[in-house]
Amino acid sequence: MKLLSLAVLSAALVAGCSGMSSMSGMGGMHSGSPAKVADGVLVGPNGMTLYTFDKDATDSGKSVCNGPCATNWPPLMASDMDKPSGDYSVVTRDDGKKQWAVKGKPLYYWIKDTKAGDKTGDGVQSVWHVIKP
């Protein structure tokens, strides 16, 4: 009897976890916002610091960080169903994929940040910056 109860409990836990992972695929934030504030800066749904790039023109609706740049500075991707909300908008990348922007500036992670709270990309080449609310 204990074995059957354990199997039922395990199945319920697995079903509950799969339901949670589908929520994270929907932007990861329940408020509809693609980012939140942590430790005085904007972070993505994964808790990692977000950055803006000075070479991106505000409100241009696009990112100029593509190819090798986007390998080092991965964009905060948006889905085709994500809609602008408040200070957040969605821009279209050169490859046609969608990316989140804040106040008209596309948002990126920095590949050298390894854990939540890292801000090692702030000031890189004097053109990458953390976003302070």
C-alpha positions in Angstrom: 0.0 0.0 0.0 2.9 2.4 0.8 4.3 1.8 -2.7 1.0 2.8 -4.4 0.8 5.9 -2.2 4.3 6.9 -3.1 3.6 6.4 -6.8 0.5 8.6 -6.6 2.4 11.3 -4.7 5.3 11.2 -7.2 2.9 11.5 -10.1 1.3 14.5 -8.5 4.6 16.2 -7.8 5.8 15.7 -11.4 2.5 17.1 -12.7 2.8 20.1 -10.5 6.4 20.8 -11.6 5.5 20.5 -15.3 2.7 23.1 -14.7 5.2 25.5 -13.2 7.7 25.2 -16.1 5.0 26.2 -18.5 4.5 29.4 -16.5 8.1 30.2 -16.8 7.8 30.0 -20.5 5.3 32.8 -20.4 7.8 35.5 -19.5 8.5 34.1 -16.0 6.9 36.9 -14.2 3.3 36.8 -13.0 2.8 40.6 -13.1 3.2 40.6 -16.9 6.6 42.4 -16.5 9.6 40.8 -18.2 12.0 42.0 -15.4 12.1 43.0 -11.8 14.3 45.0 -9.5 16.9 43.1 -7.3 19.8 44.6 -5.5 19.1 48.0 -7.1 19.2 46.9 -10.7 16.9 45.3 -13.2 17.1 41.5 -13.5 15.5 39.0 -15.9 13.1 36.2 -14.9 16.2 34.0 -14.1 17.4 36.6 -11.6 20.4 37.6 -13.7 21.4 41.3 -14.2 20.2 43.0 -17.3 22.1 45.6 -19.4 21.5 48.2 -22.1 23.9 49.0 -25.0 24.7 52.6 -25.8 24.9 51.8 -29.5 21.1 50.9 -29.5 19.2 54.0 -30.5 16.3 54.6 -28.0 12.9 53.9 -29.5 14.4 52.6 -32.8 12.5 49.3 -32.4 15.6 47.2 -33.0 18.8 45.9 -31.6 22.2 46.5 -33.2 23.8 43.7 -31.1 23.7 40.7 -33.4 26.0 37.8 -34.3 29.1 37.6 -32.1 27.8 40.5 -30.0 24.6 38.6 -29.1 26.7 35.6 -28.2 28.4 37.6 -25.5 25.4 39.7 -24.7 22.4 37.4 -25.0 19.1 39.3 -25.5 16.2 39.0 -23.1 14.0 37.3 -25.6 10.2 37.9 -25.8 7.7 35.6 -27.4 5.5 36.5 -30.4 2.6 36.7 -27.9 4.3 39.1 -25.5 2.8 42.6 -25.5 4.2 46.0 -24.4 3.4 47.0 -20.9 4.3 50.1 -19.0 8.0 50.9 -19.6 8.5 47.6 -21.4 8.2 47.2 -25.2 9.1 44.5 -27.7 11.7 45.0 -30.5 12.3 42.8 -33.5 15.9 41.5 -34.0 17.7 41.2 -37.3 16.8 37.4 -37.3 13.1 38.2 -36.8 13.0 37.1 -33.2 11.6 39.3 -30.5 13.4 41.0 -27.6 12.3 43.0 -24.6 13.2 46.6 -24.2 12.8 49.1 -21.3 12.1 52.7 -22.1 13.0 52.0 -25.7 16.3 50.3 -25.0 16.8 46.6 -25.8 17.7 44.4 -22.8 20.6 41.9 -22.6 22.4 39.5 -20.2 26.2 39.3 -20.0 27.7 35.9 -20.7 30.4 36.4 -18.0 27.8 36.9 -15.2 27.6 33.4 -13.7 25.2 33.8 -10.8 22.3 36.1 -9.8 23.7 39.3 -8.4 26.8 39.4 -10.7 27.2 42.8 -12.4 30.5 42.2 -14.2 29.2 43.7 -17.5 28.6 47.2 -16.1 30.8 49.6 -17.9 32.3 47.1 -20.4 33.9 49.1 -23.2 32.1 52.1 -21.6 29.0 51.2 -23.6 27.2 48.5 -21.5 25.3 49.5 -18.4 23.1 48.0 -15.7 19.7 49.5 -15.5 18.9 51.2 -12.2 15.2 51.8 -11.6 
